[in-house]
Amino acid sequence: MNFRSFLCAALVAASSLTAWAAVPRPEYPRPQFERSEWQNLNGDWTYAFDFGKSGMDRKLYESKGFDGKITVPFCPESELSGVKYTDFIPAMWYHRTIEMPAAWKGKRTMLNFQGVDYFSAIYIDGQLVGRHWGSSSPFGFDITDFISDGKPHDLVVRVEDDVRSGVQPKGKQSALYYSHGCDYTRTTGIWQTVWMEPVDAAGLKNVYIVPDLDNSRFVVKPAYKSLNGQTIEVTVKDGGKVVSRAVKAAVPGQDIAMDIKKAKTWSPENPFLYDIDLVVKDKNGNVVDEVKTYAGMRKVHVEGDRLYLNNQPYFLRLVLDQGFYPTGIWTAPTDADLKKDIELSMEAGFNGARLHQKVFDERFHYWADKLGYLTWAESPSWGGNITRIETARNFLPEWEALVIRDRNHPSIIAWTPFNETWERPVDSEAAMQHDRLIHDVYDLTHNLDYRPVNDASGNYHVITDLWTVHSYEQDPAKFVGYFKLNDDGTYVCNDPRREVKSSGQPFFIDEYGGIKWIDGQQFAHDSWGYGEGPRTLEEFYTRLEGLTDVILAVPYMSGYCYTQLTDVEQEQNGVYNYDRTPKFDMKRINAIFSKNPEGYKNQK
């Protein structure tokens, strides 16, 4: 290559890198089911608000572009979107052009959305491709029949969102104009990555990988888009070394056992991950699909009143993480910010988090897997009154999709579908609807996965594998009394008229603390924390350690969750400020939260 050719090539490469760097959230969004070919559709889109929901009448689905500009995947309420409109948005429309790469010809093109809140309808060149309901579940459509290679097409996304409806989950999004109490800035529309990928008609739909520690094997359960005599080759690797390989015919519902000699376990102390390659070949031996994934060999189960990790009782020192960001709201500005939140939590002495009232980015779970960080995954259930049948209709399919999305992550050790179901009355038809839905969700979750289920964190338990309570008592002397067993040996509960009695499950206080401390400027005039805030830093440390020591001394305690990792807008009771800067001497904070009770001294 002569100098001129080299210079041209270098300029082209530099230009490509600059263009790529300009795409927000450029990383592959689905790290546990990764294909090499894909196209990121984040970046500049156009948009229009539709306050009167008249867009269908005006045929906005035929749009060639709108007047407003927005940066996807950031919601219009956020600073990073370039819009920062924070009033209610009942409906809006997005537009951009897409083009199928010529190299994808002969395969099916999937258009994927990682998260759109709440209802969405997708159009290409004015034709309806499909619809989706749900704030957080990923979805995709085969758009092959709507596009031609080498030709630009108009992609239009219609969105509707109503956090005040009472039938859709909203999590901690405020149903009032202003943020208030423990509700914060809303998220409307596209808030996670949009992307395309080519997939063969005989390729993989998904895969479920179950670690079987007791038998030193992974059980691989592949699902296919269609069957036509293909085979699948599964290869498990330790670094670059192959430790197990199997070739099987593609059969519906077939389990593939991958034996691992001298298996290395995954734990916070040693978060070892095996790489796994999945290769699908047609009946002529041609490769039609290749997917890369990974898995951790670890076991989580309940035995008596203890939660076990790898057949040893494990004490959970969790922190409440709500996953809000000052400039991105529900969306982390960068992948590095997801990793940083975990590192900050570990620096504070926690070994995991209860992921609260939000479905976290798949990339967050990836970093938790890599770093050895335990989590309880939760839905944004607030906002959907679960005594209403329409709420159940909306909740069940989305929760199913979310469990399927995340069930391969070794870092997730429990599911929490609901939180504080205060809407349950004492005794009525509505109470029966509440209990029926919780039963249905509990059964559905166990049909999909093996992890324990915390049915309704805090209240009101109907059927649960973990007994969880919330208390924001600020006086350690009074806090002790909260953990006295009832006369019949059962645990405390909020209201015995509204929930079942405990039956010896592992006991957790999965919300406590919430001590207010403001480091510098208040976020809002109504900033708050639980109880009366301490007057000095020393008083803060004394109260925090006193409350935590009370928990550590409870003989039947299996773990805690402190409220919370960071301040979130007006709720200023975090270990860190909202911008992730420290509020305290982190060595002192770590010394408090890294303590384990007697019998758990060998864990991290």
C-alpha positions in Angstrom: 0.0 0.0 0.0 1.4 3.4 -1.0 1.3 6.4 1.4 -1.7 8.0 -0.4 -3.7 4.8 -0.1 -2.6 4.4 3.5 -3.6 7.9 4.4 -7.0 7.5 2.7 -7.6 4.3 4.6 -6.6 5.9 7.9 -8.9 8.8 7.3 -11.8 6.5 6.5 -11.1 4.5 9.6 -10.9 7.7 11.7 -14.1 8.9 10.3 -15.8 5.6 11.1 -14.5 5.7 14.6 -15.8 9.3 15.0 -19.2 8.3 13.7 -19.3 5.3 16.0 -18.2 7.3 19.0 -21.1 9.7 18.3 -23.7 6.9 18.7 -24.9 6.9 22.3 -24.8 3.6 24.1 -22.9 1.9 21.2 -22.3 -1.4 23.0 -24.1 -4.6 22.1 -27.3 -4.5 24.2 -27.9 -8.2 24.8 -24.6 -9.6 26.2 -25.9 -13.0 27.0 -27.1 -13.7 23.5 -24.6 -12.0 21.2 -24.4 -12.2 17.4 -21.5 -10.6 15.5 -23.7 -8.9 12.9 -25.9 -6.0 14.0 -26.7 -2.4 13.4 -27.2 0.2 16.2 -30.0 2.6 15.6 -29.4 4.9 18.5 -28.6 8.5 17.8 -30.4 11.3 16.0 -34.2 10.7 15.4 -37.0 13.2 14.8 -40.1 13.4 17.0 -43.4 15.1 17.5 -45.6 15.2 20.6 -49.2 14.2 20.2 -51.0 15.7 23.2 -54.5 15.2 21.7 -53.7 11.6 20.5 -54.8 12.7 17.0 -51.7 11.4 15.2 -53.5 8.4 13.7 -56.2 10.7 12.3 -53.4 12.8 10.8 -51.7 9.8 9.4 -48.4 10.5 11.2 -47.4 6.9 10.6 -46.7 7.9 7.0 -44.3 10.6 8.2 -41.0 11.3 6.4 -39.7 13.1 9.4 -40.9 15.4 12.2 -39.8 18.9 13.2 -38.3 18.0 16.6 -34.9 16.3 17.1 -34.2 13.8 19.8 -31.3 11.6 20.8 -32.3 7.9 21.2 -32.2 6.0 23.6 -32.8 8.8 26.0 -36.4 9.7 27.0 -37.7 13.1 26.1 -37.8 14.1 29.8 -34.0 13.7 30.1 -31.3 16.2 29.5 -29.4 13.7 27.3 -32.3 13.5 24.9 -31.8 17.1 23.9 -35.5 17.7 24.6 -36.0 17.8 28.4 -39.7 18.2 28.4 -41.0 17.1 31.8 -44.8 17.6 31.7 -47.0 14.6 30.9 -46.7 13.2 27.4 -49.8 11.1 26.6 -48.5 10.2 23.1 -45.5 10.9 20.8 -44.1 9.8 17.5 -40.5 9.0 16.4 -39.0 8.8 12.9 -35.7 7.9 11.3 -34.7 6.1 8.1 -33.3 2.6 8.1 -31.5 0.6 5.4 -30.8 -3.1 5.3 -27.1 -3.9 4.6 -26.6 -5.8 1.3 -24.7 -8.5 3.2 -27.8 -9.4 5.1 -29.6 -10.6 1.9 -31.0 -14.1 2.3 -31.5 -13.8 6.1 -34.4 -12.4 8.1 -34.0 -8.9 9.4 -35.1 -8.4 13.0 -35.9 -4.9 14.3 -35.3 -4.9 18.1 -36.3 -2.5 20.9 -34.8 -3.1 24.4 -37.3 -0.8 26.1 -40.2 1.5 25.2 -42.6 2.9 27.8 -45.4 2.1 27.5 -47.5 1.2 24.4 -45.8 1.3 21.0 -46.8 0.6 17.4 -44.1 0.2 14.7 -44.6 1.3 11.1 -42.3 1.1 8.1 -43.2 3.2 5.1 -46.7 3.7 6.5 -47.4 0.0 7.1 -48.0 -1.4 10.5 -45.3 -3.9 11.5 -46.5 -4.7 15.1 -47.5 -3.5 18.5 -46.2 -3.9 22.0 -47.4 -3.3 25.5 -45.0 -2.9 28.4 -42.6 -0.4 30.0 -39.5 -2.5 30.2 -39.7 -5.8 28.3 -37.6 -6.1 25.0 -39.4 -6.9 21.8 -38.7 -7.3 18.2 -40.3 -7.8 14.8 -39.3 -9.5 11.6 -39.3 -6.7 9.1 -37.9 -8.6 6.1 -41.1 -8.3 4.1 -41.2 -4.6 4.7 -37.8 -3.6 3.4 -35.5 -4.0 0.4 -31.7 -4.2 0.6 -29.9 -1.0 -0.5 -33.0 1.2 -0.2 -33.8 3.6 2.7 -37.1 3.1 4.5 -39.1 5.3 6.9 -39.3 3.9 10.4 -42.0 5.4 12.6 -42.7 4.6 16.2 -45.9 5.6 17.9 -45.9 5.7 21.7 -48.6 6.1 24.3 -48.0 6.4 28.0 -50.4 7.1 31.0 -48.8 6.6 34.4 -52.1 7.8 36.0 -54.2 5.0 34.4 -54.0 2.7 37.3 -53.5 -0.3 35.0 -49.9 0.0 33.8 -46.7 -0.4 35.8 -44.9 2.9 36.3 -42.4 2.1 39.1 -41.2 5.4 40.7 -42.4 7.7 38.0 -44.4 10.6 39.4 -48.1 10.6 38.8 -48.1 14.3 39.7 -46.6 17.1 37.7 -43.7 17.5 40.1 -41.5 14.8 41.6 -42.8 14.2 45.2 -42.3 11.7 48.0 -40.5 8.7 46.5 -41.7 9.3 43.0 -39.4 11.0 40.5 -39.2 12.3 36.9 -41.1 10.2 34.4 -39.8 8.2 31.4 -41.8 8.2 28.2 -41.1 6.4 25.0 -37.8 4.9 23.8 -35.4 4.6 26.7 -33.1 1.7 25.7 -31.2 0.7 22.6 -32.9 0.2 19.2 -31.1 -2.1 16.8 -31.3 -4.5 13.8 -29.7 -7.9 13.2 -29.9 -10.6 10.6 -31.2 -14.0 11.7 -31.6 -17.1 9.7 -35.2 -18.5 9.6 -33.7 -21.7 11.2 -31.7 -19.8 13.8 -32.0 -19.6 17.6 -34.9 -17.9 19.3 -33.4 -18.0 22.8 -31.5 -20.3 25.1 -32.0 -21.1 28.8 -28.9 -22.3 30.6 -29.4 -23.9 34.0 -26.3 -24.5 36.2 -26.4 -27.9 38.0 -23.7 -27.6 40.6 -24.5 -30.8 42.4 -23.9 -32.8 39.2 -21.1 -30.5 37.8 -22.9 -29.7 34.6 -24.8 -27.0 32.7 -28.2 -28.0 31.2 -28.7 -26.1 28.0 -32.3 -25.6 26.7 -32.3 -24.0 23.2 -35.4 -22.8 21.4 -35.5 -22.3 17.6 -37.3 -20.0 15.3 -38.3 -22.9 13.1 -37.2 -26.5 12.6 -35.9 -28.0 9.4 -33.5 -30.8 10.2 -30.8 -28.6 11.7 -28.2 -29.5 14.4 -26.7 -27.5 17.2 -23.2 -27.6 18.5 -22.6 -26.3 22.1 -19.1 -25.6 23.3 -18.2 -24.6 26.8 -14.8 -22.9 27.3 -12.7 -22.0 30.3 -10.8 -19.0 28.8 -9.6 -20.5 25.4 -9.7 -24.1 26.6 -12.7 -26.3 25.6 -14.0 -28.1 28.6 -17.2 -29.6 27.1 -18.7 -30.0 23.7 -21.9 -31.6 22.3 -23.6 -31.9 18.9 -27.3 -32.6 19.0 -30.2 -32.6 16.5 -32.5 -29.6 16.9 -35.5 -31.1 18.8 -38.2 -29.1 20.5 -37.8 -29.1 24.3 -34.6 -31.1 24.2 -32.1 -30.5 27.1 -28.4 -30.8 26.4 -26.3 -31.8 29.4 -22.8 -30.3 29.3 -20.6 -32.1 31.9 -17.8 -30.0 33.4 -15.0 -31.8 35.2 -13.7 -30.0 38.3 -16.2 -27.2 37.7 -15.2 -23.7 38.9 -18.0 -22.0 40.9 -19.3 -18.5 40.5 -19.6 -16.4 43.7 -18.9 -12.9 44.9 -15.6 -14.2 46.2 -14.7 -15.7 42.7 -17.1 -14.6 39.9 -15.8 -17.1 37.4 -17.7 -17.3 34.1 -17.6 -20.0 31.4 -17.8 -18.8 27.8 -20.3 -20.8 25.7 -20.6 -20.9 21.9 -23.8 -22.0 20.2 -23.6 -22.9 16.5 -26.6 -24.0 14.4 -26.1 -25.8 11.1 -28.6 -26.8 8.5 -29.1 -30.4 7.3 -26.3 -29.8 4.7 -23.8 -28.8 7.4 -23.9 -25.1 6.6 -23.7 -22.7 9.6 -26.9 -20.7 9.8 -26.6 -19.1 13.2 -23.8 -18.4 15.7 -24.4 -17.0 19.2 -22.0 -16.3 22.0 -23.1 -16.4 25.7 -21.7 -17.3 29.1 -22.8 -18.9 32.3 -21.7 -19.2 36.0 -21.7 -22.5 37.8 -23.5 -21.6 41.0 -26.5 -22.8 43.0 -29.1 -20.8 44.9 -31.8 -22.4 47.0 -33.8 -22.1 50.2 -33.3 -24.7 52.9 -35.2 -24.2 56.1 -34.9 -20.5 57.2 -31.7 -19.9 55.2 -30.8 -18.8 51.7 -27.9 -20.9 50.3 -25.4 -20.0 47.7 -23.3 -22.9 46.4 -24.7 -25.1 49.2 -23.5 -22.7 52.0 -25.7 -20.3 53.9 -25.1 -16.8 52.6 -25.8 -13.5 54.3 -27.0 -10.8 52.0 -25.8 -7.2 52.6 -27.8 -5.5 50.0 -28.5 -1.9 49.1 -31.6 -0.5 47.5 -30.7 0.7 44.0 -33.4 2.6 42.0 -31.3 3.1 38.8 -32.0 6.8 38.2 -29.5 9.2 36.7 -29.5 13.0 36.7 -29.1 13.4 33.0 -30.6 10.1 31.7 -33.4 9.4 34.2 -34.0 5.6 33.7 -31.2 5.4 31.1 -27.5 5.3 32.2 -25.5 7.8 30.1 -22.9 5.2 29.3 -22.1 1.5 29.9 -19.3 2.6 32.2 -21.9 4.3 34.5 -23.6 0.9 35.0 -20.4 -0.7 36.0 -19.5 2.3 38.2 -22.7 2.0 40.3 -21.8 -1.6 41.2 -18.2 -0.6 42.0 -19.5 2.2 44.3 -21.8 -0.2 46.1 -19.0 -2.7 46.6 -16.7 0.1 47.9 -19.4 0.9 50.4 -19.3 -2.7 51.7 -22.4 -4.2 50.1 -22.3 -7.5 48.4 -25.4 -6.9 46.2 -28.5 -4.9 45.6 -32.2 -5.1 45.5 -33.0 -3.5 42.2 -36.0 -1.5 43.1 -39.1 -0.7 41.0 -37.3 -0.7 37.7 -36.1 -3.3 35.2 -32.4 -2.8 34.9 -30.5 -2.7 31.7 -29.1 -6.1 30.6 -25.7 -4.5 30.6 -26.0 -3.9 34.3 -26.6 -7.6 34.9 -23.6 -8.3 32.7 -21.4 -6.2 34.9 -22.9 -7.8 38.0 -22.0 -11.2 36.6 -18.4 -10.1 35.8 -17.8 -8.3 39.2 -19.5 -10.9 41.5 -22.5 -8.8 42.7 -25.7 -10.4 43.9 -29.1 -8.9 42.9 -32.8 -9.3 43.5 -34.6 -8.4 40.2 -37.9 -6.5 40.5 -40.6 -5.1 38.3 -41.8 -1.5 38.3 -45.1 -2.7 39.7 -46.2 0.5 41.3 -48.9 2.3 39.3 -50.7 -0.8 38.3 -53.5 -1.5 40.9 -53.3 -5.2 41.2 -56.8 -5.5 42.4 -57.9 -4.7 38.9 -58.2 -7.4 36.2 -56.8 -5.1 33.4 -53.6 -4.7 35.5 -53.2 -8.4 35.7 -53.7 -8.7 31.9 -50.9 -6.1 31.4 -48.6 -7.5 34.1 -48.4 -11.2 33.4 -47.0 -11.2 29.8 -44.4 -8.5 30.6 -43.2 -10.3 33.7 -42.9 -13.5 31.8 -40.8 -11.7 29.1 -38.5 -10.2 31.8 -37.8 -13.4 33.6 -37.0 -15.1 30.3 -34.7 -12.1 29.4 -32.7 -12.3 32.6 -32.8 -15.8 33.9 -29.3 -16.8 32.6 -27.6 -14.2 34.8 -25.8 -15.9 37.7 -25.8 -12.6 39.7 -29.6 -12.6 40.0 -30.5 -14.8 43.0 -34.2 -13.9 43.6 -37.2 -12.5 41.8 -39.4 -9.8 43.4 -42.5 -9.2 41.1 -44.3 -6.8 43.5 -43.4 -4.2 46.2 -45.7 -2.9 49.0 -49.2 -3.7 47.6 -50.9 -1.2 49.8 -54.0 -1.3 47.6 -55.1 -4.7 49.0 -58.2 -4.2 51.1 -59.0 -6.3 54.1 -61.7 -8.6 52.6 -63.5 -8.1 49.3 -63.6 -9.1 45.7 -60.7 -6.8 45.1 -58.7 -8.6 47.8 -59.3 -11.9 46.0 -58.1 -10.4 42.7 -54.9 -9.2 44.5 -54.3 -12.7 46.0 -55.1 -14.5 42.7 -52.7 -12.4 40.7 -49.9 -12.9 43.2 -50.5 -16.7 43.1 -50.5 -16.6 39.3 -47.2 -14.6 39.2 -45.6 -16.9 41.8 -46.5 -20.0 39.8 -45.5 -18.5 36.5 -42.1 -17.5 37.8 -41.4 -20.9 39.2 -42.5 -22.5 35.9 -39.9 -20.3 34.1 -37.0 -20.5 36.6 -35.7 -22.1 39.7 -34.8 -19.1 41.9 -36.7 -18.2 45.0 -39.6 -15.7 44.7 -40.2 -12.8 47.0 -43.9 -12.3 46.1 -44.6 -8.8 47.5 -41.7 -7.1 49.2 -42.7 -5.6 52.5 -46.4 -6.4 52.2 -48.7 -8.1 51.7 -47.4 -11.7 51.4 -49.7 -14.3 49.8 -47.3 -17.1 48.8 -43.6 -16.5 49.1 -40.2 -18.3 49.4 -38.7 -15.3 51.3 -40.2 -13.4 54.2 -39.4 -9.7 53.7 -40.3 -6.7 55.9 -39.7 -3.0 55.8 -39.0 -0.7 58.8 -37.6 2.8 58.9 -37.4 3.0 62.7 -34.5 5.4 63.4 -33.9 4.6 67.0 -31.8 1.4 67.5 -33.2 0.8 70.9 -36.7 0.7 69.5 -35.6 -1.2 66.4 -34.7 -4.2 68.5 -38.4 -4.7 69.4 -39.3 -5.0 65.7 -37.7 -8.4 65.5 -39.5 -10.1 68.3 -41.3 -13.2 67.1 -45.1 -13.6 67.6 -46.3 -16.0 70.3 -46.8 -18.7 67.8 -43.2 -18.3 66.5 -44.1 -16.6 63.3 -42.4 -13.4 62.0 -43.7 -9.9 62.3 -46.0 -8.6 59.5 -47.7 -5.3 58.7 -51.3 -6.4 59.0 -52.3 -10.0 59.8 -55.7 -9.4 58.3 -54.1 -8.8 54.9 -51.4 -11.4 54.6 -50.7 -15.0 55.4 -48.6 -16.1 58.4 -44.9 -16.8 57.8 -44.0 -20.5 57.6 -40.3 -20.5 58.4 -38.9 -18.9 55.3 -35.6 -17.1 55.2 -36.2 -13.7 56.9 -34.9 -10.4 55.4 -35.4 -6.8 56.3 -35.2 -5.6 52.7 -35.7 -1.9 53.5 -34.3 -0.1 56.5 -32.3 3.0 57.3 -33.0 5.8 54.8 -31.2 8.3 57.0 -31.4 11.8 55.6 -28.1 13.6 55.1 -27.6 16.4 52.6 -24.1 17.0 51.4 -24.1 20.5 50.0 -26.9 21.9 47.8 -30.4 20.4 48.2 -31.9 18.9 45.0 -35.3 20.3 45.8 -37.1 22.4 48.4 -38.9 19.3 49.6 -35.8 17.1 50.1 -36.3 14.4 52.6 -35.2 11.2 54.3 -36.8 8.9 56.9 -37.3 10.2 60.4 -35.6 13.2 61.8 -32.2 13.7 60.2 -29.1 13.5 62.4 -27.6 16.9 63.4 -23.9 15.9 62.9 -22.0 13.4 60.8 -20.9 11.6 63.9 -24.5 11.2 64.9 -25.2 9.8 61.4 -22.5 7.2 61.7 -23.6 6.2 65.2 -27.2 5.8 64.1 -26.3 3.8 61.0 -24.0 1.4 62.8 -26.5 1.0 65.7 -29.4 0.1 63.3 -27.2 -2.3 61.3 -25.8 -4.0 64.4 -29.3 -4.7 65.6 -30.0 -6.5 62.4 -26.8 -8.5 62.5 -27.7 -9.7 66.0 -31.1 -11.2 65.1 -30.5 -15.0 65.1 -33.0 -15.8 62.4 -31.9 -13.0 60.0 -30.7 -13.9 56.5 -29.9 -10.5 55.3 -30.8 -6.8 54.9 -31.2 -4.1 52.3 -30.2 -0.5 53.2 -32.1 2.4 51.7 -30.3 3.5 49.5 -27.3 3.6 47.2 -27.7 7.2 45.9 -29.9 10.2 46.5 -32.6 10.3 43.9 -33.9 13.8 43.2 -35.7 15.0 46.4 -35.1 11.7 48.3 -31.7 12.5 49.8 -31.0 9.5 51.9 -28.3 7.8 49.8 -24.8 6.7 50.6 -23.8 8.8 47.6 -25.1 12.0 46.1 -27.3 11.8 43.1 -24.3 12.6 40.9 -22.5 9.6 42.5 -20.0 11.7 44.5 -19.4 10.4 48.1 -21.3 12.0 51.0 -19.3 10.3 53.7 -16.0 8.8 54.7 -16.3 5.6 52.7 -13.9 3.7 54.9 -16.2 4.2 57.8 -19.3 3.3 55.7 -17.5 0.2 54.4 -16.6 -0.8 58.0 -20.3 -0.8 58.9 -21.7 -2.6 55.8 -19.0 -5.2 55.3 -19.7 -6.8 58.7 -21.2 -10.3 58.7 -22.9 -12.1 61.5 -21.4 -15.1 63.3 -21.4 -18.1 61.1 -20.8 -16.1 57.9 -17.2 -15.1 58.4 -15.8 -16.8 55.3 -17.9 -14.8 52.8 -16.9 -11.6 51.1 
